[in-house]
Amino acid sequence: MCGIAGFITSSPVHDPAAMLEAMATSIAHRGPDDSGFLHAVCRDGFTRVGLAHRRLAIIDLASGNQPIGNEDGSVQIVFNGEIYNFHELRAQLIGHGHAFSTHSDTETIVHAYEEWGVRCVDHFRGMFAFAVWDAAAERMFLARDRFGKKPLFIWEGKGTVLFGSEIKALLAFPAVRAEVDFDAVSDYLSYRYVPAPATLFKHIRKLMPGSYAIWEKGVLTECRYYQPPDGMPMTATRAPDDVVGAFLIQLEESVRIRMVSDVPFGAFLSGGIDSSAVVGLMARHSSYPVKTYSVGFSNQGYSELRYAAEIAKRFHTEHHELTVSVDQLMDFLPALVRYRDAPVAEPSDIPIYLLACEASRTVKMVLTGEGADELLGGYPKHVFERFASPYQRIPAAIRHRLVEPLVRAMPYRFRRMKTAAVNLGLESFEERMPRWFGTLSHDEKRTLVAFKAPQQHQAAAAHPGMGGTTLRRILFFDQTSWLPDNLLERGDRMTMAASLEARMPFVDQFLAEFVSRLPDCYRIRGRTTKWILREAMKRVLPASILERPKVGFRVPVNEWFRHSMRDYLYAHLTGPDSQTAHYYHKTALQKVLADHVAGRQNHEKLLWTLLTLELWHREYVGSNLYASARVQ
């Protein structure tokens, strides 16, 4: 696990070595163990290539420093991630005549590129973002893993291509300015994150998950090499006699291969079914007690530590608990905006970061339960969405003028019913998908936002899904937007901010392919979510864990904004120093604030979204923002 950065430029670079050093230094938290650089000049005498690397040593501690080259040094790589099947690939490549000088998974990529060219990505099982410089062909090859677990950002302009694991590495290059992309701001206000390939920075984009890019002869082209199988038509295959048992074998293998490490490792443990499943399966393959890490709050109403302690006791783990006060969490928010180069979309990012800091004191890598909901159908929306068509057969006037106002007026404890009634009333799939977890519908955004905003939601429009069932279509959206652009991005930034690697067994292409071949009832059965996982875990976990309701990290933002953070919120959104106040119609924003503070409505999700957008502007944009704003 590391950080990478680099450039290809035909524009003059005063001091290339210093430039690479600055790009690497900006992401030093991703790799505190070592740094490495490559600078080359192409045959034309003026095109320069630079590679920079920061290393967090996990595999081959002695000889795994990067860049790493092939036998004659003509192919060089900087790499962020892990290739879990590198032992098998290494043996195969040696059989083809390749000679290895290290025992690292990084060198496997170099020789795989020599052997298979850009199709080497088809052979990798893992998480990765890498840059390969092929000096003989004068070609730069950039690639990102199938589900987007590892990030890679790109900037193009004036004969220059920049890339990096984080946006701050690109901003270290003098030609790059922190300019706002207002189309991306509009999407952020709908989704609570910016769907790929866009970012909030104009001209800076993400390389899409499951994609590679090739720079050659001054031109950068991109190609998608993988789509999650839920986006493809379902093929008729014979199911195993014991489907649940076969699933458990596949999941256990996914856990086992992610335990390969030359450094101490552990697992995040919330006490929910996903992380508990990972810990239970890890215990089967560890000669020593698994190290587990849990975070909870001093306020017991927001703490799940007792469930995590139950799992830790059952599997005899070496358990570490971190207890924090909810009132202390906001102290970390500006720093996390800097680490993420974006607004902090979820309040739960903060305890995840604190947990990563705690874990990094004793291990360098953890396994997590991220991705189970998006591959196996774990959210209420996966149950509710099948009622969209029947509900929309009710006349629109009745739905919008009678049902929805009545449901909106219900107390907060009925929040899932409120969300379902409002969202199911949206006829457009493209609008409905981000609305399940997002903040504003098209109509709500028109009421609040003062700048010109596009009506098309980028992610839902770009990935319509071809699965043929409602569930597969929504899961495909989750796997291509919500998961990579929010949850995986969050997981990468919050752990790497603490110099900690996180591996996610549920986000595995073979596991995804297995479940995508099954009928929908193996994921959603009645009102039961993640049915196949729950059935499999009856062989591993106690009933008390399997039967408890899904909670997640609960942070009391609702109460904060009404009491202790009320003045802070008003100052940032409406005060004289606010950099985003001009984004909104004043009366509409004041109404949102007043309704929340008075308890008439719970707008915590929207207000958090607006607040962290303001903090992002203060960190990255500055007071010259309004010159570029497209205000009506």
C-alpha positions in Angstrom: 0.0 0.0 0.0 1.6 3.2 -1.1 1.1 6.5 -2.9 2.1 7.2 -6.5 2.5 10.3 -8.7 4.1 11.3 -11.9 4.1 13.4 -15.0 4.6 13.3 -18.8 5.3 16.8 -20.2 6.6 18.5 -23.2 6.5 21.8 -21.4 9.7 23.0 -19.6 10.1 21.8 -16.1 12.7 23.9 -14.2 13.7 21.2 -11.7 12.1 17.8 -12.4 13.7 16.2 -9.4 12.3 18.9 -7.0 8.9 18.6 -8.8 8.7 14.9 -8.2 9.8 15.4 -4.6 7.0 17.9 -4.0 4.4 15.6 -5.5 5.6 12.7 -3.3 5.9 14.8 -0.2 2.2 15.9 -0.5 1.2 12.2 -0.1 3.9 11.1 2.3 1.3 9.9 4.8 0.4 7.1 2.3 3.9 5.7 2.5 6.1 6.8 5.4 8.6 3.9 5.0 10.5 5.0 1.8 10.4 7.1 -1.3 11.7 6.5 -4.8 11.9 8.5 -8.1 12.5 8.0 -11.8 13.2 10.9 -14.3 13.7 10.2 -18.0 13.9 12.2 -21.2 12.3 10.8 -24.4 14.2 10.5 -27.7 12.8 13.8 -28.9 15.0 15.5 -26.3 12.4 17.6 -24.6 9.5 15.3 -23.5 10.1 14.4 -19.8 8.7 11.6 -17.8 8.7 11.4 -14.0 7.6 8.7 -11.5 7.3 9.2 -7.8 6.6 6.7 -5.1 5.9 6.7 -1.3 6.1 3.3 0.3 4.2 1.6 3.1 6.0 -1.7 3.2 3.8 -4.7 3.5 5.3 -7.3 1.1 9.1 -8.0 0.6 10.3 -5.5 3.2 14.0 -5.8 2.2 13.9 -5.4 -1.6 10.5 -4.0 -2.5 11.4 -0.4 -2.9 10.1 1.4 -6.0 10.3 2.2 -8.8 11.0 -1.5 -9.8 12.2 -2.4 -13.3 12.4 -5.5 -15.5 15.7 -7.3 -16.3 17.3 -4.5 -18.4 15.5 -1.6 -16.7 13.6 -0.6 -19.8 10.2 -1.1 -18.1 9.6 0.7 -14.7 6.7 0.8 -12.4 5.3 2.7 -9.4 2.4 0.8 -7.7 -0.2 1.3 -5.0 -2.0 -1.8 -3.8 -1.6 -5.5 -3.5 -1.8 -8.4 -6.0 -3.1 -11.3 -4.0 -2.3 -14.0 -6.6 1.2 -12.8 -7.3 2.8 -16.1 -6.2 0.9 -18.0 -8.8 1.6 -15.4 -11.5 5.3 -15.3 -10.5 5.6 -19.1 -11.1 3.8 -18.8 -14.4 6.0 -15.9 -15.6 9.2 -17.7 -14.5 8.0 -20.6 -16.7 7.8 -18.1 -19.6 11.4 -17.1 -19.0 11.2 -14.0 -16.9 13.8 -13.5 -14.2 12.9 -11.9 -10.9 15.2 -9.9 -8.7 12.8 -9.3 -5.7 10.0 -11.2 -3.9 7.5 -8.4 -4.2 4.1 -8.5 -5.9 5.1 -5.2 -7.6 7.7 -6.9 -9.8 5.0 -9.4 -10.9 3.2 -6.5 -12.6 6.3 -5.5 -14.6 6.8 -9.0 -16.0 3.1 -9.5 -16.6 3.1 -6.3 -18.7 6.1 -7.6 -20.7 4.3 -10.9 -21.3 0.7 -9.8 -21.9 0.9 -6.0 -22.6 -2.1 -4.0 -21.4 -4.2 -7.1 -21.0 -2.0 -8.0 -17.9 -4.8 -6.4 -15.9 -7.0 -9.4 -16.7 -4.6 -11.6 -14.7 -4.5 -9.6 -11.4 -6.6 -10.5 -8.4 -6.2 -7.6 -6.0 -6.5 -3.9 -5.5 -4.2 -1.6 -7.5 -3.4 1.7 -9.2 -0.1 1.7 -11.0 1.9 3.5 -13.7 4.3 1.6 -16.0 6.8 3.5 -18.1 7.9 1.5 -21.1 11.0 3.4 -22.3 11.5 1.4 -25.5 7.9 2.1 -26.7 7.8 5.5 -25.0 4.5 4.6 -23.6 3.0 5.3 -20.1 0.4 2.7 -19.0 -1.9 3.6 -16.1 -4.4 1.2 -14.6 -6.9 0.9 -11.8 -8.5 -2.2 -10.2 -11.9 -3.6 -11.1 -14.0 -2.0 -8.4 -11.9 1.1 -7.8 -10.5 0.2 -4.4 -7.3 2.2 -5.2 -7.6 5.7 -6.5 -5.9 7.4 -9.5 -6.5 11.0 -10.5 -5.5 12.6 -13.8 -4.9 16.2 -15.1 -4.3 17.1 -18.7 -3.3 20.5 -20.1 -0.7 22.3 -22.3 1.2 19.2 -23.4 1.2 17.7 -19.9 -0.4 14.7 -18.2 -0.2 14.4 -14.4 -1.4 11.5 -12.3 -1.5 10.7 -8.6 -3.1 8.7 -5.8 -4.5 11.9 -4.4 -5.5 15.2 -5.9 -3.0 17.1 -3.6 -0.2 15.5 -5.6 -1.5 17.1 -8.8 -2.0 20.5 -7.0 1.7 20.4 -6.2 2.5 20.9 -9.9 2.7 24.6 -10.7 0.4 24.5 -13.8 -2.6 23.1 -11.8 -5.0 25.6 -10.3 -7.7 24.7 -7.7 -10.8 25.7 -9.8 -14.3 24.6 -9.0 -16.3 22.4 -11.3 -19.9 23.6 -10.8 -21.4 20.6 -12.6 -19.6 18.5 -10.0 -20.9 20.7 -7.2 -24.4 20.1 -8.4 -23.9 16.4 -8.4 -22.4 16.5 -5.0 -25.5 18.2 -3.7 -27.5 15.3 -5.0 -25.3 12.3 -4.2 -23.2 13.6 -1.2 -20.2 12.6 -3.3 -19.0 13.4 -6.8 -19.5 10.4 -9.2 -16.6 9.5 -11.4 -15.0 10.5 -13.6 -15.5 14.1 -12.2 -14.1 15.7 -9.1 -14.9 19.0 -7.5 -11.8 20.4 -9.2 -12.2 21.5 -12.8 -9.9 19.6 -15.2 -9.0 16.9 -12.6 -10.7 13.6 -13.1 -10.7 10.1 -11.8 -9.5 7.2 -13.9 -12.7 5.0 -13.8 -12.7 1.7 -11.9 -11.8 -1.2 -14.1 -10.1 1.0 -16.6 -6.6 1.7 -18.0 -5.1 4.7 -19.8 -2.3 4.7 -22.3 -0.1 7.8 -23.1 1.7 7.4 -26.4 3.0 10.0 -28.9 1.4 12.8 -26.9 -2.1 11.4 -26.7 -3.8 9.8 -23.7 -6.6 7.3 -24.4 -8.7 5.4 -21.8 -10.3 2.0 -22.0 -12.7 0.1 -19.7 -11.6 -3.5 -19.3 -14.1 -4.6 -16.6 -17.7 -4.1 -15.6 -19.3 -5.7 -12.5 -21.2 -8.9 -13.5 -24.5 -7.5 -12.2 -24.5 -5.2 -15.1 -24.5 -8.0 -17.6 -27.4 -10.3 -18.7 -27.8 -13.2 -16.3 -26.6 -16.4 -17.9 -28.2 -19.8 -17.1 -25.9 -21.9 -15.0 -26.4 -24.9 -12.8 -26.3 -24.0 -9.2 -24.2 -26.1 -6.8 -26.1 -28.6 -4.7 -25.1 -26.7 -1.6 -25.3 -23.1 -2.7 -24.7 -21.6 0.7 -21.8 -23.9 1.3 -20.2 -23.0 -2.0 -20.7 -19.3 -1.2 -19.0 -19.8 2.2 -16.0 -21.5 0.5 -15.7 -18.6 -2.0 -15.8 -16.0 0.8 -13.4 -17.9 3.0 -10.9 -18.1 0.1 -11.3 -14.3 -0.4 -10.5 -13.8 3.2 -7.5 -16.2 3.2 -5.7 -14.7 0.3 -5.9 -11.2 1.8 -4.1 -12.4 4.9 -0.8 -12.6 2.9 1.5 -10.1 4.6 5.1 -9.7 5.9 4.0 -7.3 8.6 1.5 -7.6 11.5 -2.1 -7.2 10.5 -5.6 -7.3 12.0 -9.2 -6.5 11.3 -11.8 -3.7 12.0 -14.6 -5.2 14.0 -17.9 -3.3 14.4 -19.9 -6.3 15.7 -22.1 -6.3 12.6 -22.5 -9.4 10.4 -20.0 -8.2 7.7 -16.9 -7.5 9.9 -17.8 -10.4 12.2 -17.9 -12.8 9.2 -14.4 -11.6 8.2 -13.0 -12.0 11.7 -14.6 -15.4 12.1 -13.0 -16.7 8.8 -9.7 -15.1 9.6 -9.5 -17.0 12.8 -9.7 -20.3 10.8 -6.4 -19.4 9.0 -4.3 -17.7 11.7 -1.8 -19.4 13.9 -2.0 -16.5 16.3 -5.0 -14.6 17.8 -6.4 -12.2 15.3 -5.9 -8.5 16.3 -9.2 -6.7 16.2 -10.0 -3.0 16.5 -13.3 -1.4 17.5 -14.4 2.2 18.1 -17.4 3.3 20.2 -18.7 6.3 21.9 -18.8 7.2 25.6 -22.5 7.8 25.0 -23.9 4.2 25.1 -26.8 5.2 22.9 -24.3 5.5 20.0 -21.9 2.6 20.8 -21.8 -0.9 19.5 -18.7 -2.0 21.5 -20.6 -4.8 23.3 -21.4 -6.6 20.0 -17.8 -6.4 18.9 -16.6 -7.6 22.3 -18.9 -10.6 22.0 -17.3 -11.6 18.6 -13.8 -10.9 20.0 -14.5 -13.3 22.9 -15.9 -16.0 20.7 -12.9 -16.1 18.4 -10.3 -15.4 21.0 -9.0 -12.2 19.3 -6.5 -9.8 20.7 -9.0 -7.0 21.0 -8.5 -3.3 21.1 -11.2 -0.8 21.9 -11.2 2.9 21.3 -13.8 5.0 23.1 -14.3 8.6 22.0 -16.5 11.4 23.0 -18.9 12.5 20.3 -18.2 16.1 21.3 -14.6 15.7 20.3 -15.2 14.5 16.7 -15.6 17.8 15.0 -12.0 18.8 16.0 -10.8 16.4 13.3 -13.1 17.5 10.5 -10.9 20.2 8.7 -7.9 17.8 8.7 -10.0 15.0 7.2 -11.2 17.4 4.4 -7.5 17.9 3.6 -6.8 14.2 3.6 -9.7 13.5 1.4 -9.3 16.5 -1.0 -13.1 16.6 -0.9 -15.9 17.2 1.6 -16.2 14.5 4.2 -19.4 12.9 3.0 -20.2 10.9 6.1 -19.9 11.9 9.8 -18.8 8.3 10.3 -15.6 9.1 8.5 -14.3 10.6 11.6 -14.5 7.6 14.0 -13.1 5.4 11.1 -10.1 7.7 10.9 -9.6 7.6 14.7 -9.9 3.8 14.6 -7.3 3.6 11.8 -5.0 5.8 13.9 -5.4 3.4 16.9 -4.9 0.3 14.7 -1.7 1.7 13.1 0.0 1.7 16.5 0.3 -2.1 16.4 -0.4 -3.2 12.8 0.2 -2.0 9.2 -2.8 -3.7 7.5 -6.4 -4.6 8.4 -9.2 -6.5 6.8 -12.7 -4.8 6.8 -16.2 -5.8 5.9 -16.7 -3.0 3.4 -18.7 -3.9 0.2 -20.9 -6.6 1.5 -24.1 -4.5 1.2 -23.3 -3.5 -2.4 -22.6 -7.0 -3.6 -25.1 -9.0 -1.6 -28.0 -6.5 -1.2 -27.8 -5.2 2.3 -29.7 -1.9 2.3 -33.4 -1.2 2.9 -33.5 0.3 -0.6 -32.8 -3.1 -2.1 -36.1 -4.3 -0.5 -38.1 -1.2 -1.2 -37.1 -0.6 -4.8 -39.2 -3.5 -6.1 -42.3 -1.5 -5.0 -41.4 1.5 -7.2 -43.5 0.4 -10.2 -46.7 -0.5 -8.2 -46.4 2.7 -6.1 -46.1 4.8 -9.2 -49.3 3.4 -10.6 -51.1 5.5 -7.9 -52.0 8.9 -9.5 -49.2 11.4 -9.2 -51.5 14.0 -7.6 -52.4 11.6 -4.8 -48.8 10.6 -4.2 -47.3 14.1 -4.2 -50.1 16.1 -2.6 -51.5 13.6 -0.1 -49.2 10.6 0.7 -45.9 12.4 0.7 -46.9 15.3 2.9 -48.4 12.9 5.4 -45.3 10.8 5.5 -43.0 13.7 5.8 -44.9 14.9 8.9 -44.3 11.6 10.7 -41.7 11.5 13.6 -38.1 10.8 12.9 -38.3 7.2 14.1 -40.2 6.4 10.9 -37.3 7.8 8.8 -37.0 4.7 6.6 -40.7 4.8 5.7 -40.4 8.6 5.0 -37.4 8.0 2.8 -39.1 5.2 0.9 -42.3 7.0 0.2 -40.6 10.1 -1.1 -38.0 8.2 -3.2 -40.4 5.7 -4.7 -42.5 8.6 -5.9 -39.6 9.7 -8.3 -40.4 8.2 -11.7 -36.9 8.5 -13.1 -34.5 5.7 -12.1 -31.6 8.1 -12.8 -33.0 10.5 -10.2 -34.1 7.9 -7.7 -30.8 6.1 -7.4 -28.7 8.9 -5.8 -31.8 10.1 -3.8 -31.8 6.9 -1.7 -28.7 8.0 0.1 -28.3 11.5 -1.2 -29.8 14.8 -0.2 -31.7 16.7 -2.9 -34.1 15.8 -5.7 -34.2 17.9 -8.9 -37.1 19.9 -7.6 -35.5 20.4 -4.1 -32.2 21.5 -5.7 -34.0 24.1 -7.9 -35.5 25.5 -4.8 -32.2 25.8 -2.9 -29.4 26.3 -5.4 -28.8 29.7 -7.1 -26.3 28.6 -9.7 -27.2 26.9 -13.0 -27.2 23.1 -12.3 -27.5 20.3 -14.9 -30.5 18.1 -14.5 -28.9 14.8 -15.6 -27.3 12.7 -12.9 -24.0 11.6 -14.3 -23.4 8.3 -12.5 -26.9 6.8 -12.9 -27.0 7.9 -16.5 -23.6 6.5 -17.4 -24.3 3.1 -15.8 -27.9 2.1 -16.6 -27.2 -1.6 -16.0 -28.2 -4.5 -18.2 -29.0 -7.1 -15.6 -32.7 -7.5 -16.4 -34.0 -7.3 -12.8 -34.7 -4.4 -10.5 -32.3 -5.7 -7.9 -29.5 -6.3 -10.3 -29.9 -2.8 -11.7 -29.7 -1.1 -8.4 -26.8 -3.2 -7.3 -25.0 -2.3 -10.5 -25.5 1.3 -9.6 -24.2 0.7 -6.1 -21.1 -1.2 -7.4 -20.2 1.4 -10.0 -21.0 4.7 -8.1 -21.9 4.5 -4.4 -19.2 2.0 -3.6 -16.2 3.3 -5.4 -16.9 7.0 -5.3 -18.0 7.1 -1.7 -17.3 4.1 0.5 -14.1 2.8 -1.1 -12.8 6.4 -1.5 -13.6 7.0 2.2 -11.9 3.8 3.2 -8.8 4.5 1.3 -8.4 8.1 2.6 -9.3 7.5 6.2 -6.9 4.5 6.6 -4.1 5.9 4.5 -4.2 9.1 6.5 -3.1 7.0 9.3 -0.5 5.1 7.1 -2.7 1.9 7.4 -3.6 -0.5 4.6 -7.2 -1.8 4.4 -8.2 -4.9 2.5 -11.8 -5.8 1.6 -12.6 -9.5 1.1 -16.2 -8.9 0.0 -15.0 -6.7 -2.9 -13.6 -9.6 -4.9 -14.3 -10.3 -8.6 -14.7 -14.0 -8.1 -17.1 -13.6 -5.2 -19.0 -11.0 -7.3 -19.2 -13.4 -10.2 -20.4 -16.2 -8.0 -23.3 -14.3 -6.5 -24.3 -12.7 -9.8 -25.0 -16.1 -11.3 -27.6 -16.8 -8.6 -31.3 -15.9 -8.6 -32.1 -12.7 -6.8 -33.7 -14.6 -3.9 -30.2 -15.6 -2.7 -29.6 -12.0 -1.9 -33.0 -10.5 -1.0 -35.7 -12.9 0.3 -38.8 -11.2 1.5 -37.6 -8.4 3.9 -34.4 -10.2 4.6 -31.2 -8.6 3.2 -28.0 -10.4 2.4 -29.8 -13.8 2.7 -27.0 -16.0 1.5 -24.5 -14.4 3.9 -26.8 -14.8 6.8 -27.4 -18.4 6.0 -23.7 -19.1 5.6 -22.8 -17.3 8.8 -25.2 -19.6 10.8 -22.2 -22.0 10.5 -19.8 -19.4 11.9 -21.5 -16.7 14.0 -23.8 -16.6 17.0 -27.5 -15.9 16.5 -27.2 -12.7 18.6 -25.1 -11.1 15.9 -27.1 -12.5 13.0 -30.4 -11.3 14.3 -29.5 -7.8 15.5 -30.6 -4.8 13.4 -28.1 -3.0 11.1 -26.9 0.1 12.8 -23.5 1.3 11.5 -21.6 4.2 13.0 -24.2 6.5 14.5 -23.0 10.1 15.0 -25.4 12.5 16.6 -25.3 15.2 14.0 -29.0 16.0 14.4 -28.4 17.0 18.0 -25.2 18.9 17.3 -26.8 21.1 14.7 -29.6 22.0 17.1 -27.4 22.7 20.1 -23.6 22.7 20.4 -22.8 23.3 16.8 -25.7 25.7 15.9 -23.6 28.9 15.9 -20.7 27.1 14.0 -23.2 25.9 11.4 -24.8 29.4 10.9 -21.4 31.1 10.7 -20.1 28.8 8.0 -23.2 28.7 5.9 -24.6 32.3 6.2 -21.8 34.3 7.9 -19.8 37.1 6.2 -16.8 34.7 5.7 -18.8 32.0 4.0 -17.5 31.1 0.6 -20.5 29.1 -0.5 -23.4 31.3 0.7 -23.8 32.6 -2.8 -24.5 29.1 -4.0 -27.9 29.1 -2.4 -31.1 31.2 -2.4 -30.9 33.0 1.0 -34.5 32.5 2.0 -34.5 28.8 1.1 -31.3 28.1 3.1 -32.6 30.1 6.0 -35.7 27.9 6.0 -33.7 24.7 6.0 -31.7 25.9 8.9 -34.7 27.2 10.9 -36.7 24.1 10.3 -33.9 21.9 11.6 -33.0 24.0 14.6 -36.7 24.2 15.6 -37.1 20.4 15.2 -39.8 20.7 12.5 -37.7 18.6 10.1 -34.4 16.7 10.3 -32.1 18.1 7.7 -28.9 16.8 9.3 -27.8 15.0 6.1 -28.2 18.1 3.9 -26.7 20.4 6.4 -23.7 18.2 6.9 -23.3 18.1 3.1 -23.4 21.9 2.9 -21.1 22.4 5.9 -18.3 20.1 4.6 -18.6 21.7 1.1 -17.9 25.0 2.8 -14.9 23.6 4.7 -13.5 22.2 1.4 -13.7 25.6 -0.2 -11.9 27.2 2.7 -9.1 24.6 2.4 -8.7 24.6 -1.4 -10.3 27.4 -3.2 -10.0 30.7 -1.3 -11.8 34.0 -1.6 -11.4 34.3 -5.4 -14.2 31.7 -5.9 -17.0 34.0 -7.0 -15.2 35.2 -10.1 -15.9 31.8 -11.7 -19.3 31.2 -10.2 -22.2 30.9 -12.7 -24.8 32.6 -10.5 -28.2 33.3 -12.1 
